Amino acid sequence: MNASFRAHPSFRDSRAKSRRGFTLLEILLVLALLAGLIVLAVNNVDKILQGGQEDTVQIYVNDTLKAALFRYRIDNGRYPTTEEGLDALLNRPGEAPNWNGPYVSNLPADPWGQDYRYQFPGKNNTDKYDLFSLGSDGVESADDIGNW
């Protein structure tokens, strides 16, 4: 390669010195963007967590506890009564001669620390049972999450 086409060393040094760091404006712009992203994340974290809690309830109601109640019904010919409740999945009730449990290892609380509610026959499912969580407010209301 011909040496005449190479850049002069003093030209390379002066160009490198002029772009050594970020300007104050660039740093402030990056900080403002980061602050905006943090504010958005903080404002939406409760919505994200709430959705996850509701999904957890749906899994327990429509999968885990539903399967245990179905196995109880197969063994005993009926669902547990409201009085027997979900405890019948752990402990043999007095009127279940074919009880072959326990059908669950434990009865979990919902994501808000409350017990799942069970009623047979149900108000919403009159031919079956109602299994539900009272939701985040802890009282029976429109935000309850159940198998209806």
One Martini backbone bead per residue (centre of mass of N, CA, C, O) as a GRO file, in nm:
protein
  148
    1MET     BB    1   0.098   0.035   0.019
    2ASN     BB    2   0.061   0.363   0.000
    3ALA     BB    3   0.174   0.622   0.206
    4SER     BB    4   0.002   0.870   0.087
    5PHE     BB    5  -0.294   0.753   0.191
    6ARG     BB    6  -0.235   0.817   0.463
    7ALA     BB    7  -0.298   0.956   0.748
    8HIS     BB    8  -0.217   1.197   0.934
    9PRO     BB    9  -0.139   1.186   1.266
   10SER     BB   10  -0.255   1.468   1.349
   11PHE     BB   11  -0.541   1.424   1.235
   12ARG     BB   12  -0.625   1.178   1.412
   13ASP     BB   13  -0.582   1.313   1.693
   14SER     BB   14  -0.782   1.554   1.665
   15ARG     BB   15  -1.039   1.379   1.616
   16ALA     BB   16  -1.027   1.210   1.882
   17LYS     BB   17  -1.039   1.455   2.081
   18SER     BB   18  -1.331   1.567   1.992
   19ARG     BB   19  -1.458   1.247   2.075
   20ARG     BB   20  -1.426   1.147   2.388
   21GLY     BB   21  -1.727   1.228   2.482
   22PHE     BB   22  -2.005   1.333   2.633
   23THR     BB   23  -2.245   1.541   2.645
   24LEU     BB   24  -2.462   1.691   2.850
   25LEU     BB   25  -2.708   1.651   2.669
   26GLU     BB   26  -2.684   1.343   2.632
   27ILE     BB   27  -2.704   1.267   2.931
   28LEU     BB   28  -2.981   1.401   2.989
   29LEU     BB   29  -3.141   1.238   2.782
   30VAL     BB   30  -3.092   0.957   2.903
   31LEU     BB   31  -3.206   1.019   3.186
   32ALA     BB   32  -3.493   1.091   3.091
   33LEU     BB   33  -3.560   0.817   2.963
   34LEU     BB   34  -3.516   0.644   3.216
   35ALA     BB   35  -3.725   0.787   3.393
   36GLY     BB   36  -3.969   0.724   3.213
   37LEU     BB   37  -3.948   0.412   3.233
   38ILE     BB   38  -3.975   0.393   3.540
   39VAL     BB   39  -4.253   0.521   3.566
   40LEU     BB   40  -4.403   0.313   3.394
   41ALA     BB   41  -4.333   0.063   3.561
   42VAL     BB   42  -4.450   0.155   3.836
   43ASN     BB   43  -4.748   0.207   3.729
   44ASN     BB   44  -4.773  -0.117   3.613
   45VAL     BB   45  -4.708  -0.337   3.833
   46ASP     BB   46  -4.992  -0.386   3.956
   47LYS     BB   47  -5.120  -0.495   3.693
   48ILE     BB   48  -4.930  -0.732   3.652
   49LEU     BB   49  -4.976  -0.875   3.927
   50GLN     BB   50  -5.283  -0.907   3.912
   51GLY     BB   51  -5.287  -1.095   3.666
   52GLY     BB   52  -5.124  -1.324   3.804
   53GLN     BB   53  -5.324  -1.382   4.034
   54GLU     BB   54  -5.567  -1.458   3.856
   55ASP     BB   55  -5.427  -1.694   3.714
   56THR     BB   56  -5.381  -1.864   3.967
   57VAL     BB   57  -5.676  -1.905   4.036
   58GLN     BB   58  -5.759  -2.045   3.772
   59ILE     BB   59  -5.579  -2.290   3.810
   60TYR     BB   60  -5.702  -2.395   4.075
   61VAL     BB   61  -6.004  -2.401   3.990
   62ASN     BB   62  -5.968  -2.542   3.680
   63ASP     BB   63  -5.759  -2.776   3.786
   64THR     BB   64  -5.663  -2.874   4.065
   65LEU     BB   65  -5.942  -2.879   4.226
   66LYS     BB   66  -6.113  -3.008   4.007
   67ALA     BB   67  -5.966  -3.281   3.998
   68ALA     BB   68  -6.012  -3.355   4.296
   69LEU     BB   69  -6.324  -3.346   4.286
   70PHE     BB   70  -6.354  -3.562   4.068
   71ARG     BB   71  -6.222  -3.795   4.226
   72TYR     BB   72  -6.418  -3.787   4.459
   73ARG     BB   73  -6.673  -3.848   4.287
   74ILE     BB   74  -6.585  -4.123   4.180
   75ASP     BB   75  -6.556  -4.260   4.465
   76ASN     BB   76  -6.854  -4.133   4.601
   77GLY     BB   77  -7.085  -4.013   4.390
   78ARG     BB   78  -6.995  -3.722   4.499
   79TYR     BB   79  -6.983  -3.426   4.627
   80PRO     BB   80  -6.911  -3.226   4.850
   81THR     BB   81  -7.036  -3.061   5.084
   82THR     BB   82  -7.048  -2.760   5.222
   83GLU     BB   83  -6.973  -2.861   5.507
   84GLU     BB   84  -6.720  -3.025   5.419
   85GLY     BB   85  -6.574  -2.921   5.191
   86LEU     BB   86  -6.236  -2.911   5.108
   87ASP     BB   87  -6.150  -3.100   5.346
   88ALA     BB   88  -6.242  -3.369   5.198
   89LEU     BB   89  -5.962  -3.387   5.037
   90LEU     BB   90  -5.794  -3.459   5.314
   91ASN     BB   91  -6.047  -3.564   5.488
   92ARG     BB   92  -6.251  -3.792   5.606
   93PRO     BB   93  -6.567  -3.810   5.588
   94GLY     BB   94  -6.835  -3.965   5.731
   95GLU     BB   95  -6.993  -3.984   5.422
   96ALA     BB   96  -6.723  -4.165   5.280
   97PRO     BB   97  -6.659  -4.490   5.216
   98ASN     BB   98  -6.471  -4.439   4.930
   99TRP     BB   99  -6.240  -4.298   5.035
  100ASN     BB  100  -5.909  -4.212   4.850
  101GLY     BB  101  -5.723  -4.036   5.010
  102PRO     BB  102  -5.574  -3.778   4.940
  103TYR     BB  103  -5.634  -3.530   4.675
  104VAL     BB  104  -5.444  -3.339   4.836
  105SER     BB  105  -5.172  -3.201   5.005
  106ASN     BB  106  -5.317  -2.912   5.009
  107LEU     BB  107  -5.472  -2.600   5.107
  108PRO     BB  108  -5.462  -2.330   4.943
  109ALA     BB  109  -5.423  -2.010   4.917
  110ASP     BB  110  -5.477  -1.735   4.792
  111PRO     BB  111  -5.296  -1.455   4.687
  112TRP     BB  112  -5.454  -1.299   4.950
  113GLY     BB  113  -5.486  -1.528   5.196
  114GLN     BB  114  -5.741  -1.684   5.120
  115ASP     BB  115  -5.984  -1.894   5.108
  116TYR     BB  116  -6.140  -2.106   4.934
  117ARG     BB  117  -6.456  -2.141   4.791
  118TYR     BB  118  -6.741  -2.364   4.873
  119GLN     BB  119  -7.038  -2.490   4.685
  120PHE     BB  120  -7.306  -2.741   4.748
  121PRO     BB  121  -7.478  -2.624   4.560
  122GLY     BB  122  -7.464  -2.379   4.340
  123LYS     BB  123  -7.547  -2.064   4.228
  124ASN     BB  124  -7.411  -2.081   3.934
  125ASN     BB  125  -7.390  -2.412   3.969
  126THR     BB  126  -7.661  -2.603   4.022
  127ASP     BB  127  -7.536  -2.899   3.921
  128LYS     BB  128  -7.291  -2.814   4.095
  129TYR     BB  129  -7.019  -2.621   4.180
  130ASP     BB  130  -6.864  -2.367   4.373
  131LEU     BB  131  -6.544  -2.215   4.292
  132PHE     BB  132  -6.369  -1.956   4.485
  133SER     BB  133  -6.258  -1.621   4.492
  134LEU     BB  134  -6.275  -1.295   4.639
  135GLY     BB  135  -6.026  -1.153   4.591
  136SER     BB  136  -5.876  -0.851   4.672
  137ASP     BB  137  -6.126  -0.753   4.872
  138GLY     BB  138  -6.260  -1.013   5.042
  139VAL     BB  139  -6.547  -0.997   4.900
  140GLU     BB  140  -6.853  -1.048   4.788
  141SER     BB  141  -6.833  -0.992   4.431
  142ALA     BB  142  -6.768  -0.911   4.100
  143ASP     BB  143  -6.442  -0.998   4.143
  144ASP     BB  144  -6.480  -1.280   4.146
  145ILE     BB  145  -6.313  -1.604   4.115
  146GLY     BB  146  -6.443  -1.868   3.904
  147ASN     BB  147  -6.637  -2.157   3.768
  148TRP     BB  148  -6.833  -1.942   3.571
   0.00000   0.00000   0.00000
